[in-house]
Amino acid sequence: MYSEKSAHYWTPVQGPARVSRMNSTTRPSAHELTVLRALLRLARRRAPADLEQLLVRVGGQPSELRTAVRSLERAGYVERRSPGSGAVARLTMSGFAVAVAAVATRRDARVRAAKTIKKGRARRRAA
């Protein structure tokens, strides 16, 4: 339970001033999920997420990528960086969570598809 006594234990990241309250209906598009996954891969490598690196991983036109990053920023999934920093955007905690979930969902779908194919092959051999 949250109380006034325990309020001083919260870090700035956990506090309501730093974490935006997002609309639960805000869902990223397929292209935006691809951008989130690319940002996650770059973050895991501790590489700056500059425009060229994102285009290599996402593909498409630079204008489409900028539009996706702006949309993700409005949703609260990324923070856009200043042009001098070398990076286009950085994941927020909620963006990180969505990107990790998107990677896990995609991996689960591949595993289910592989199991379905194996079952089909086993049934054909048995017949």
C-alpha positions in Angstrom: 0.0 0.0 0.0 1.1 3.5 -0.7 1.2 5.9 2.2 2.7 9.3 3.0 5.4 7.6 5.1 6.6 5.4 2.3 6.6 8.2 -0.3 10.2 9.1 0.3 11.3 5.6 -0.8 10.1 6.1 -4.4 12.8 6.9 -6.9 12.2 9.7 -9.5 11.6 7.0 -12.2 8.8 5.4 -10.2 7.2 8.7 -9.2 4.1 9.8 -10.9 5.8 13.0 -12.1 8.2 11.0 -14.3 6.0 8.2 -15.5 3.3 9.4 -17.8 -0.2 8.0 -17.5 -0.9 6.5 -20.9 -4.2 5.7 -22.5 -4.7 2.0 -22.5 -6.0 2.1 -26.0 -2.6 3.5 -27.3 -1.1 0.6 -29.2 1.8 0.9 -31.6 1.4 -0.1 -35.2 3.5 -2.9 -36.7 6.0 -0.4 -38.1 6.3 1.3 -34.7 6.8 -2.1 -33.0 9.6 -2.8 -35.5 11.2 0.6 -34.5 10.8 -0.3 -30.8 12.5 -3.7 -31.3 15.4 -2.0 -33.2 15.8 0.5 -30.4 15.8 -2.4 -27.9 18.6 -4.2 -29.9 20.6 -1.0 -30.0 20.1 -0.4 -26.3 21.3 -3.9 -25.4 24.5 -3.2 -27.4 24.8 0.2 -25.8 25.0 1.7 -29.2 23.5 5.1 -30.0 20.2 4.9 -31.9 21.0 7.2 -34.7 19.0 7.5 -37.9 21.4 5.4 -40.0 21.5 2.5 -37.5 17.7 2.5 -37.2 17.3 2.6 -41.0 19.6 -0.5 -41.4 17.4 -2.4 -38.9 14.0 -1.1 -39.8 14.2 -0.2 -43.5 12.0 2.2 -45.3 12.4 6.0 -45.8 13.9 8.4 -43.2 10.6 10.4 -43.2 8.6 7.2 -42.2 11.1 6.5 -39.4 10.9 10.1 -38.1 7.1 9.9 -38.2 7.1 6.6 -36.2 9.5 8.0 -33.6 7.3 11.1 -33.2 4.2 8.8 -32.8 6.1 6.7 -30.2 7.1 9.8 -28.4 3.5 11.0 -28.2 2.5 7.6 -26.8 5.3 7.8 -24.2 7.4 4.9 -25.5 10.5 6.9 -26.5 12.2 10.2 -25.6 13.5 12.1 -28.6 17.1 13.2 -28.2 18.7 16.5 -29.2 20.4 16.4 -32.7 23.8 17.0 -31.1 23.7 13.8 -29.0 24.1 11.5 -32.0 20.9 9.5 -31.1 17.4 9.9 -32.5 15.5 8.5 -29.6 15.8 6.5 -26.4 13.4 4.0 -24.9 11.4 5.0 -21.8 10.6 2.3 -19.3 7.1 1.7 -20.8 8.7 1.6 -24.3 11.2 -0.9 -23.0 8.4 -3.1 -21.6 6.5 -3.0 -24.8 9.6 -3.8 -26.9 10.5 -6.8 -24.7 6.9 -8.1 -24.8 6.9 -7.6 -28.6 10.1 -9.6 -29.0 8.7 -12.4 -26.7 5.4 -12.5 -28.6 7.2 -12.8 -31.9 9.4 -15.6 -30.6 6.4 -17.4 -29.2 4.7 -17.2 -32.5 7.7 -18.7 -34.3 7.9 -21.6 -31.7 4.1 -22.3 -32.2 4.5 -22.3 -36.0 7.5 -24.7 -35.8 5.5 -27.1 -33.5 2.6 -27.0 -35.9 4.8 -27.9 -38.8 6.4 -30.8 -36.9 3.0 -32.2 -35.9 1.8 -32.0 -39.6 4.9 -33.9 -40.7 4.5 -36.5 -38.0 0.8 -37.1 -39.0 1.8 -37.5 -42.7 4.4 -40.1 -41.8 1.9 -42.0 -39.6 -0.6 -42.1 -42.4 
